[in-house]
Amino acid sequence: MEYYKIQLVVIVSLMIVLPNTQGWGEDGHAIICRIAQSRLSDSAANAVKNLLPEYAQNDLGNVCSWADRVRFYLHWSAPLHFADTPDNLCNYQYDRDCKDQDGVKGRCVVGAIKNYTDQLLDYGKNTQNNLTQALMFLSHFMGDVHQPLHVGFTSDRGANSINVHWYTRKQNLHHVWDVNIIETAEERFYDSNIDEFTNAIQENITKTWSDQVLGWETCDSKETACPDIYASEGVQAACQWAYKGAPEGSVLEDDYFLSRLPVVSLRLAQGGVRLAATLNRIFG
């Protein structure tokens, strides 16, 4: 019996400290984190380097999906990836929507961003918080809040229960937005190369969207992070783009893909810019 206990501890430890092979589902998070890391101030870049685990090799993108992997045994973290909203209202309210299934307030993606931002503000001080984990959680949740269906409707669990076909492949609508739109774009336009897709988004940030970037970065003068704004944008995008034209049983092909890809690219860009801005405010 002791042998099996030791094996289990080793397996769990490896899941924590070893990098997983990056799958398609991780690309969106990696793109956001790499955009963010490229925009850090010197002091923020140094703090991130100091906090990243050694295996990340100073690449925030390598740990940007860590929070998805640990949710299967850190069960308390599962509700922190999303904020479900009432069906068809197409708006988000913190007091109404940021709670877990037991009604505990603050346990949603918005509350998590605020919590881990506050923890990281203790960088350089004596603290009992694990700031490496706080950085990895914050980086991941900043990505989640920019995925429109992570602020989707309560009844369908952010479109997880809406079954569709992505071209010929059966999927749920949430997975289409998590994975398939990005995967199809990379395959069709970027030789299945995440770096090329990232570079294309970076170019749009500096050119096409350059006049919007300051607005994306800005929070209220008293706030280090402002995820309520991002969640409100998210549910509006969910209504206008994700749910629209994608009822149960629908077949989603080029019309849906080509009209939604710009929305996905924009949200990835905003997520990266805002993660960088938040880390720059935290670390100076």
ZIFEN-V614893 format. One record per run of one state. SS is the DSSP state (helix for helix, strand for strand, loop for the rest). FROM is the first residue (numbers start at 1). TO is the last residue. If there is no record, write none. Layout:
BEGIN
SS	FROM	TO
SS	FROM	TO
END
This chain:
BEGIN
loop	1	1
helix	2	17
loop	18	23
helix	24	37
loop	38	41
helix	42	51
loop	52	53
helix	54	56
loop	57	59
helix	60	63
loop	64	65
helix	66	70
loop	71	74
helix	75	81
loop	82	84
strand	85	85
loop	86	93
helix	94	97
loop	98	98
strand	99	99
loop	100	104
strand	105	105
loop	106	108
helix	109	120
loop	121	130
helix	131	145
loop	146	147
helix	148	151
loop	152	152
strand	153	153
loop	154	162
strand	163	166
loop	167	168
strand	169	172
helix	173	189
loop	190	193
helix	194	206
loop	207	212
helix	213	217
loop	218	226
helix	227	242
loop	243	250
strand	251	252
loop	253	253
helix	254	283
loop	284	284
END
